Amino acid sequence: MLDRDEDMAITGTRHPFFCKYKVGFKKDGKVMAMKMSMYSNGGNSLDLSCSVMERAIFSADNAYNIPNVDITGYPCRTNIPSNTAFRGFGGPQGMMFCENIFDQIADKLAMDQLKVRKIIYLYATSDIGESIHV
């Protein structure tokens, strides 16, 4: 049986992710387009890396309806122990990037972060779009 430190050194964990993105948004905070490239550290074998990446891609726009989205995922092979699926299975990583992007939009526009999310959500769920006021 392995000691705890040995077990931690050789057992796979949750996939670390890295994301590059470009986002197009209006002055009122409405997000019009988002392009993301996500990279996951799969470790020395694929294991469930492709499935984890698929789930991250499917979750990357979170609960929002962004009109133009282009998401590409790259499971990367590295020289560490193989990473595997954990609770969430890639979903939390994808959603975290989206929410972080909205925080940065709010900072850029000097708006409240919650207000930006409301605008994005209301535009996405409305048929009348431009006439919504928050």
Backbone torsions as a table, in degrees:
resi	resn	phi	psi	omega
1	MET	NA	142.3	-178.8
2	LEU	-84.2	148.2	170.0
3	ASP	-69.8	161.4	-177.6
4	ARG	-59.1	-43.4	-178.9
5	ASP	-65.9	-35.8	176.5
6	GLU	-67.8	-43.5	178.8
7	ASP	-59.7	-45.0	-179.9
8	MET	-65.8	-32.0	-178.5
9	ALA	-74.2	-25.9	-174.5
10	ILE	-115.4	-5.0	-178.1
11	THR	-96.8	137.6	179.1
12	GLY	-65.7	154.7	179.5
13	THR	-129.0	-166.3	176.4
14	ARG	-63.2	144.3	-179.9
15	HIS	-68.5	119.3	169.7
16	PRO	-70.4	142.9	-179.2
17	PHE	-122.0	155.2	171.9
18	PHE	-133.7	141.2	-177.2
19	CYS	-134.1	134.4	169.0
20	LYS	-110.8	141.3	-178.1
21	TYR	-149.8	160.1	168.2
22	LYS	-132.9	139.8	-179.6
23	VAL	-137.1	137.6	176.1
24	GLY	-109.2	129.1	-178.7
25	PHE	-146.3	156.6	179.3
26	LYS	-88.2	168.9	-179.0
27	LYS	-63.3	-22.7	179.0
28	ASP	-86.4	-1.6	177.6
29	GLY	101.8	-6.4	-179.6
30	LYS	-67.8	123.3	179.4
31	VAL	-85.3	124.5	-177.3
32	MET	-102.1	-30.1	-176.7
33	ALA	-156.0	149.0	177.5
34	MET	-146.0	130.0	175.9
35	LYS	-121.7	126.2	-178.2
36	MET	-129.8	142.1	168.4
37	SER	-122.5	116.3	-178.7
38	MET	-108.1	137.5	179.3
39	TYR	-122.7	128.4	177.4
40	SER	-116.4	144.9	178.1
41	ASN	-88.0	101.9	-177.4
42	GLY	-83.9	-15.5	-175.5
43	GLY	86.4	-157.5	-171.6
44	ASN	-85.9	-0.7	174.7
45	SER	-148.9	160.1	-176.6
46	LEU	-66.1	-41.7	-175.6
47	ASP	43.9	-115.1	-179.8
48	LEU	-108.6	19.7	-174.1
49	SER	-59.8	-39.5	-179.6
50	CYS	-66.9	-42.1	178.3
51	SER	-66.3	-39.2	177.2
52	VAL	-63.6	-41.8	178.8
53	MET	-65.6	-41.0	177.8
54	GLU	-57.9	-45.7	179.8
55	ARG	-64.7	-37.8	177.6
56	ALA	-63.0	-41.2	178.8
57	ILE	-64.4	-45.9	-179.5
58	PHE	-64.4	-25.1	-177.7
59	SER	-98.6	-3.1	-170.1
60	ALA	-67.4	-24.8	176.7
61	ASP	-93.1	4.5	178.0
62	ASN	53.5	-132.4	-177.4
63	ALA	-98.1	12.4	-174.3
64	TYR	-99.1	151.9	177.2
65	ASN	-107.1	95.5	179.6
66	ILE	-94.1	125.0	-170.9
67	PRO	-58.3	-38.2	-176.4
68	ASN	-128.8	110.9	-176.9
69	VAL	-130.2	135.1	175.3
70	ASP	-134.2	111.6	-176.8
71	ILE	-124.3	129.4	177.5
72	THR	-124.2	138.4	-179.7
73	GLY	-120.8	140.8	-179.5
74	TYR	-129.0	101.3	170.9
75	PRO	-72.3	125.2	-173.8
76	CYS	-107.2	137.1	176.5
77	ARG	-88.6	130.2	-179.9
78	THR	-132.8	-178.2	-175.2
79	ASN	-99.9	31.9	176.2
80	ILE	-113.0	170.4	177.1
81	PRO	-56.4	149.9	-178.5
82	SER	-59.3	131.8	174.5
83	ASN	-87.5	160.7	-173.5
84	THR	-141.3	-177.5	-178.6
85	ALA	-78.2	140.6	173.8
86	PHE	-124.1	-178.6	175.8
87	ARG	-55.5	133.5	-179.2
88	GLY	100.7	-33.1	169.8
89	PHE	53.5	40.4	179.3
90	GLY	98.9	-21.7	-180.0
91	GLY	-58.8	-48.5	-179.8
92	PRO	-60.3	-36.9	179.7
93	GLN	-63.4	-47.6	-179.6
94	GLY	-62.8	-45.4	-179.4
95	MET	-66.1	-35.8	-179.9
96	MET	-60.8	-40.6	179.8
97	PHE	-62.9	-45.3	-179.7
98	CYS	-59.5	-48.7	-178.9
99	GLU	-64.1	-37.3	177.4
100	ASN	-64.5	-39.5	178.0
101	ILE	-61.4	-42.7	179.7
102	PHE	-64.9	-36.3	175.1
103	ASP	-60.8	-42.0	-179.1
104	GLN	-69.4	-34.8	175.2
105	ILE	-62.9	-45.9	179.0
106	ALA	-59.2	-43.5	178.2
107	ASP	-61.9	-44.8	-178.4
108	LYS	-62.7	-38.1	-178.6
109	LEU	-90.9	-0.7	-176.9
110	ALA	55.1	45.1	179.3
111	MET	-116.6	160.7	174.6
112	ASP	-66.4	136.6	-177.3
113	GLN	-61.8	-38.3	178.9
114	LEU	-66.9	-38.3	179.0
115	LYS	-63.4	-41.6	177.8
116	VAL	-60.6	-44.6	179.5
117	ARG	-63.6	-39.5	177.8
118	LYS	-61.9	-43.9	-180.0
119	ILE	-61.7	-47.1	-179.6
120	ILE	-61.8	-43.6	-178.9
121	TYR	-67.3	-46.1	-177.3
122	LEU	-65.5	-40.0	176.8
123	TYR	-63.6	-37.9	-176.8
124	ALA	-71.2	-27.8	-176.0
125	THR	-104.3	6.7	-176.3
126	SER	-110.2	146.2	173.2
127	ASP	-88.5	-15.0	-174.8
128	ILE	-101.3	-8.0	171.1
129	GLY	49.9	-95.2	-168.4
130	GLU	-63.9	-20.2	-175.3
131	SER	-87.7	4.2	179.6
132	ILE	-81.6	133.8	177.8
133	HIS	-121.9	134.1	-179.8
134	VAL	-112.8	NA	NA
